[in-house]
Amino acid sequence: MPLFSVVICTYNGGRRLTGALDSVLDQEASDYEVLVIDDGSEDDTADVIAGYSSPLIRYIWRPNGGLSAARNTGLAEACGDFVIFLDDDDRVDPAWLSSLGRRIDADTGVVTCGCWFHNPNTGESMVALPREMPEAFNRVTALFLAGTFAVRRELYERVGGYTEDLPISHQTELSLRLVPELHGAGMAVASVDRPLVHIERRAVNQRLWRPNDTLAGARYLLDHHGRQLARSPGVLANYHAVAGVAAYQVGDLAGSRRHFLSAARADPRHLRHAARYALSLVPALGNKVWGRHGTMVPHAPATELEVR
């Protein structure tokens, strides 16, 4: 049984998959397997994988069902003690798995590392390291992004893997279930205080905000994890604010105002929440600030959400 199962989910990723796969096969460590989950691709992904002769690789095709469903297929097929998911357009350092492995002991349930964010449009890069998360996440020091955290397989199985009908915030929703389970099992989070994963990410003003998906995702988190999020008033308020902007953009002005008012009540110290509520009452001003469908606006990590 390998220590790590590296799961790479892809959909029509034949052109970009090789970079991720080559970087995984170039690891200093040897105690791992690689599962490529093809989520119903219609391109040459199968031919690309057939070009590899490594015994570490297992290729699994499944009908298209979305990223979370593909990840759950990978989880069900994994044999390693720890499972780590990597996006098909990311790259990892040769010391990725060996560095994570050295931090694992009998009490480790999750092990995390940092990453580099690369903007493909500008060539700029920045580093993100595991950090102390808010009280809603039990203040664990972690970074919950694809490639930056490995989870003991039995913990994944206990929490049921990824939620498949969630359009966004998959990692955040998982971590909200994972952290309490980790605590209940008496397990700890270990971290490597260095970047080991290369992630392509455009600047916040270059990412497309999809109001319907954003609204559905934020409301799911508020509905299913509201009590836990309330342990960190600022985080709870930010989710209400994100839902408020998205609701405004899809034309649900009443829902938008309810979310902005909830944000102001959750975190009254920050007047921006009350200001957004006031803006929502004057559509001519709200339209200038938030625009309509497809507006390019910030979409930051889930524990540091920002809205305009």
Order of alpha helices (4+ residues) and beta strands (2+ residues): beta-alpha-beta-alpha-beta-alpha-beta-beta-alpha-beta-beta-beta-beta-beta-alpha-alpha-beta-alpha-alpha-alpha-alpha-alpha
